[in-house]
Structures are given as structure tokens and as C-alpha cells.
Amino acid sequence: MKETADAVVIGGGINGCSIAYELANHGVKRVVLLERRHIAGGPTGRSSGVIRQHYTIETLARMAFDSLRVFQNFGEIYGGSAGFVQVGDVFLVEQKEAESLRTTVTMHQRIGIRSSVLTPDELRQLDPLLDTSEVACGAYEPDGGYADPALAANSICDAARAHGVAVKQRCPVVGLTVERGQIKCVKTTEGEIATETVVNVAGPWGSEIAAFVGVEIPITPSRHPVVLLQRPPRWRHPTPVWVDLINAAYFKPEGATKVLVGSIRSEEGHIRADTETYSQSPSYDEIASYSDSIMKRFPVMSEGLAQGGWAGLYDVTPDWQPVIDHIPDVKGFYCAVGFSGHGFKLGPAVGTIMGELILEGSCKTYDISPFRYERFREGRLTRTGYEHGILG
Ligand SMILES: Cc1cc2nc3c(=O)[nH]c(=O)nc-3n(C[C@H](O)[C@H](O)[C@H](O)COP(=O)(O)OP(=O)(O)OC[C@H]3O[C@@H](n4cnc5c(N)ncnc54)[C@H](O)[C@@H]3O)c2cc1C
């Protein structure tokens, strides 16, 4: 007999695990989570895991604010650990973006985020080794930091299992069946599952899953390296996560001895990568250029030592914002895809949104209009306050 489910979630990254958990936690009986590799085996497992609330789009700031509370109290909510380390985070801008930063911080303070605008002198008090050349000001969030994405996703997945979710790994979805506009069946390499509710959370493969039901979602899978460097003995004191809009880079401390460097350049998001064969290591040139970018902000890193790194995929949409929506053309087909390199920290809130969409028919907690599926068809892309789309 064909297996049946009340809901099938496709994709075992942070967002798929969070959605499956949320549905089961709200009483949905037969939830199946399908993952073609293993939990966090896609971009989630390669994420830098930076957790910040600094977004110019208010909905994203609210989602990040709520999700951060979850990461801070992770063990009580899900059990297990997310490996959250609260070191604070700082956004650095030059004069031309100072006004956007101030407006953003005012919005954050209104919604309850602890954030303040600091002068270059005040920024140097956070870390005396910071070079503030060209920096007009910075936004400091003491509550930000970073987590361990693979650990977080697996912990949420364990919590979902404990609530009755059937988790099937090494179980790729190979097709979907629709009858008279209603989703009816998920086809996998292990057999078929009859269901009237499917949630596509397949990240860079999200447009392939949507194509099974004739729905087009513009996602460019693009490759993004990160480089790991050893900090010299002179720079072993605590330091926050730094996001340098001027040099389009971010620096995330890893314990007291290492720092991870990534890029926030938008251009890279439009270069299509082959999701199966892309190079998973940084090249020599990438290591050299990322080392240069941290040396501009922290000249002490001229004494640093490259220790390798890795590369992962972003699922980039034309406006760098996700689609979180019920797809109007196909009843029972929901999508949460296209997180464009900034979707780890939002995981808990994405679960809340999808739970409300599926169980109540609309999202009451957040204004999710920036993530509407139809915006691409209508040519009404979501706008952000900075030139780097990933910052949202
Ligand atoms: C290098 C890098 C650094 C990043 N840094 C940050 C950061 O600092 N902060 C932040 O918030 N975000 C960051 N991100 C982005 C963040 O990691 C992602 O947005 C987030 O993890 C996406 O989670 P997801 O659950 O939506 O999807 P994914 O993690 O993409 O998971 C999708 C899953 O679907 C599975 N799948 C695909 N096709 C099928 C199929 N046919 N059948 C079954 N399963 C399928 C895949 O195997 C995959 O596991 C970074 C990403 C990368 C690559």
C-alpha cells in the first residue's frame, strides 16, 4: 500500500528541520521530512552561522530578533545545542551609507533590538586592533554572534523526530503529482507518498522541485568560499563578528585563535554554479584576496596564517530575498527557498511562518509580503537599504 502523510517537507537543512518540527509540534500527525543526502548535508552544513539582527527590511529584522531569542534558549526549546556563541556583531559603513545605517538602527531600537551607532573611536574600544580608515560609523549589536549550523539543524531534527516526524535520509524526491490543481503525491527513489501538502525547502535545488509541478522560481545556485585564518598571538582577545560594507567582507571569530573570512559581494551571486561539481575548496587566489580584505581592517593579520577553508552554495533570487509562500497555482504546494546566503539565522522564524501558513491559511506573526512568490512575475522586487543584497 502507498505510504500517506499529512505533510511532506523536502530538504533537511535548518529551514526544513524547523518547519517539520513546527508542524509536528502543532499537532500535525504524519509529517515526513525527506533529505536526499543527510541532515545539513547541503548549504546549512557549510554555513558560517553568523547570527545578526541587522537587516534593513523590517520583517527580516523581526524574524532575526525572534530567532536569536531561540538560539539563546535553544536547549530549553528544542533540546540539544546550536553551539551559539554570543560575541556581538558590528556593521561598518562609510559616509555614503551612514544615513541608511542610522535609519536601520532606529527601526531596530523601535522593535526592541539592542543596537547602537558607534563612532570610529568607540569602535576601536571594541577592538583596539581595528583599522577605522574610511569608516564613518558602525552599528553594534551586543546580542549577535555565531552558531554551529550542522549541530543546530541536527538538534532541531532530533526534536522533530521526538514529536513523531518520520525523517528519511538518502531519499531524493524525483517527482510530484498534481491532480486538478491539487498536489497529490511525492515520488522518491524509495517509493511514493500520498499527501495533499508539500513544502519545498530544497535550497539551491528549490527551482528543480518547483519545476516538477510546472512552477518557475528564479534561483541561481552560486558558489561562495570562506577562508579560515589563524589569528596571531597579538590578536587572541575576544572580538565581535565584523561586517565590513566598505570592503564587502565579513570576519567571524572562531574561538580565540582563528577567524573565518567571507565575502558579501553581490556580483558573485549571479554566477551559476553546477550544484554537483562545483569546487568545494577556496582557490589560491581566493585565499590571497580574502586575506587581503581582513588585513585592511585588521593589519595585525599580516602575521596570520591561512588554514584552508571551504566553499558552499547560495540559492540566490533576483532580489536576494527568499520565497516563503503558498504557490497560488498549485493547491497544497508551499515554498521556503531562495534564502540567498542569509537564511541560517532565520530558521526558527521560518518554521513559525510556514506553520501559520499551512495551519491557519496566513501568517499573522510577520508581514511576509516581501517574500511573495508573485513578485517576480509582477516585476516588483523587494528593495533593501544597502547595495549588498545579501544584507537584506
Ligand atoms: C559558505 C556559506 C556561508 C553562509 N553564512 C551564513 C551566515 O553566516 N548566516 C546565515 O544566516 N546564513 C548563512 N549562509 C546561508 C545559510 O546557510 C542558508 O541560507 C541556509 O542554511 C539554508 O537552509 P535551508 O534549510 O533553506 O536549505 P539548505 O541548507 O540548502 O538545504 C536544502 C536541502 O535540500 C536537500 N535536497 C535538495 N534536493 C532534494 C531532493 N530532490 N530530495 C530531497 N532533498 C533534497 C539538499 O540536500 C539540502 O540538504 C551561508 C551559506 C553558505 C554556503
The ligand as an SDF file (V2000), in Angstrom:
LIG
                    3D

 53 58  0  0  0  0  0  0  0  0999 V2000
   29.5460   29.4990    2.7520 C   0  0  0  0  0  0  0  0  0  0  0  0
   28.2090   29.9060    3.3310 C   0  0  0  0  0  0  0  0  0  0  0  0
   28.1610   30.7910    4.3900 C   0  0  0  0  0  0  0  0  0  0  0  0
   26.9270   31.1860    4.9240 C   0  0  0  0  0  0  0  0  0  0  0  0
   26.9140   32.0020    6.0060 N   0  0  0  0  0  0  0  0  0  0  0  0
   25.7210   32.3280    6.5900 C   0  0  0  0  0  0  0  0  0  0  0  0
   25.7050   33.0850    7.7890 C   0  0  0  0  0  0  0  0  0  0  0  0
   26.7420   33.4640    8.3040 O   0  0  0  0  0  0  0  0  0  0  0  0
   24.4930   33.3520    8.3490 N   0  0  0  0  0  0  0  0  0  0  0  0
   23.3200   32.9550    7.7910 C   0  0  0  0  0  0  0  0  0  0  0  0
   22.2510   33.2610    8.3360 O   0  0  0  0  0  0  0  0  0  0  0  0
   23.3190   32.2270    6.6460 N   0  0  0  0  0  0  0  0  0  0  0  0
   24.4910   31.9000    6.0500 C   0  0  0  0  0  0  0  0  0  0  0  0
   24.5120   31.1410    4.9110 N   0  0  0  0  0  0  0  0  0  0  0  0
   23.2510   30.7790    4.2920 C   0  0  0  0  0  0  0  0  0  0  0  0
   22.5640   29.6680    5.0330 C   0  0  0  0  0  0  0  0  0  0  0  0
   23.4960   28.6550    5.3360 O   0  0  0  0  0  0  0  0  0  0  0  0
   21.4150   29.1220    4.1860 C   0  0  0  0  0  0  0  0  0  0  0  0
   20.5750   30.1800    3.7740 O   0  0  0  0  0  0  0  0  0  0  0  0
   20.5970   28.1250    4.9850 C   0  0  0  0  0  0  0  0  0  0  0  0
   21.4130   27.1670    5.5940 O   0  0  0  0  0  0  0  0  0  0  0  0
   19.6110   27.4590    4.0480 C   0  0  0  0  0  0  0  0  0  0  0  0
   18.9420   26.4530    4.7420 O   0  0  0  0  0  0  0  0  0  0  0  0
   17.7430   25.6920    4.0500 P   0  0  0  0  0  0  0  0  0  0  0  0
   17.1970   24.7620    5.0680 O   0  0  0  0  0  0  0  0  0  0  0  0
   16.8110   26.6930    3.4520 O   0  0  0  0  0  0  0  0  0  0  0  0
   18.3490   24.9130    2.8300 O   0  0  0  0  0  0  0  0  0  0  0  0
   19.6560   24.0350    2.5510 P   0  0  0  0  0  0  0  0  0  0  0  0
   20.6360   24.0340    3.6500 O   0  0  0  0  0  0  0  0  0  0  0  0
   20.0730   24.4880    1.2050 O   0  0  0  0  0  0  0  0  0  0  0  0
   19.0630   22.5870    2.4610 O   0  0  0  0  0  0  0  0  0  0  0  0
   18.3300   22.1120    1.3740 C   0  0  0  0  0  0  0  0  0  0  0  0
   18.3860   20.6220    1.4410 C   0  0  0  0  0  0  0  0  0  0  0  0
   17.5360   20.0720    0.4310 O   0  0  0  0  0  0  0  0  0  0  0  0
   18.1040   18.8490    0.0320 C   0  0  0  0  0  0  0  0  0  0  0  0
   17.5490   18.4610   -1.2620 N   0  0  0  0  0  0  0  0  0  0  0  0
   17.7880   19.0620   -2.4560 C   0  0  0  0  0  0  0  0  0  0  0  0
   17.1260   18.4330   -3.4520 N   0  0  0  0  0  0  0  0  0  0  0  0
   16.4410   17.4000   -2.8670 C   0  0  0  0  0  0  0  0  0  0  0  0
   15.5950   16.3830   -3.3490 C   0  0  0  0  0  0  0  0  0  0  0  0
   15.3200   16.2740   -4.6620 N   0  0  0  0  0  0  0  0  0  0  0  0
   15.0890   15.4880   -2.4710 N   0  0  0  0  0  0  0  0  0  0  0  0
   15.3570   15.5730   -1.1460 C   0  0  0  0  0  0  0  0  0  0  0  0
   16.1770   16.5380   -0.6170 N   0  0  0  0  0  0  0  0  0  0  0  0
   16.7020   17.4400   -1.4650 C   0  0  0  0  0  0  0  0  0  0  0  0
   19.5960   19.1740   -0.0330 C   0  0  0  0  0  0  0  0  0  0  0  0
   20.3940   18.0060    0.0140 O   0  0  0  0  0  0  0  0  0  0  0  0
   19.7710   20.0680    1.1700 C   0  0  0  0  0  0  0  0  0  0  0  0
   20.2390   19.3790    2.3230 O   0  0  0  0  0  0  0  0  0  0  0  0
   25.7220   30.7040    4.3570 C   0  0  0  0  0  0  0  0  0  0  0  0
   25.7610   29.7920    3.3070 C   0  0  0  0  0  0  0  0  0  0  0  0
   26.9870   29.3770    2.8040 C   0  0  0  0  0  0  0  0  0  0  0  0
   27.0300   28.3850    1.6790 C   0  0  0  0  0  0  0  0  0  0  0  0
  1  2  1  0
  2  3  1  0
  2 52  2  0
  3  4  2  0
  4  5  1  0
  4 50  1  0
  5  6  2  0
  6  7  1  0
  6 13  1  0
  7  8  2  0
  7  9  1  0
  9 10  1  0
 10 11  2  0
 10 12  1  0
 12 13  2  0
 13 14  1  0
 14 15  1  0
 14 50  1  0
 15 16  1  0
 16 17  1  0
 16 18  1  0
 18 19  1  0
 18 20  1  0
 20 21  1  0
 20 22  1  0
 22 23  1  0
 23 24  1  0
 24 25  2  0
 24 26  1  0
 24 27  1  0
 27 28  1  0
 28 29  2  0
 28 30  1  0
 28 31  1  0
 31 32  1  0
 32 33  1  0
 33 34  1  0
 33 48  1  0
 34 35  1  0
 35 36  1  0
 35 46  1  0
 36 37  1  0
 36 45  1  0
 37 38  2  0
 38 39  1  0
 39 40  1  0
 39 45  2  0
 40 41  1  0
 40 42  2  0
 42 43  1  0
 43 44  2  0
 44 45  1  0
 46 47  1  0
 46 48  1  0
 48 49  1  0
 50 51  2  0
 51 52  1  0
 52 53  1  0
M  END
$$$$
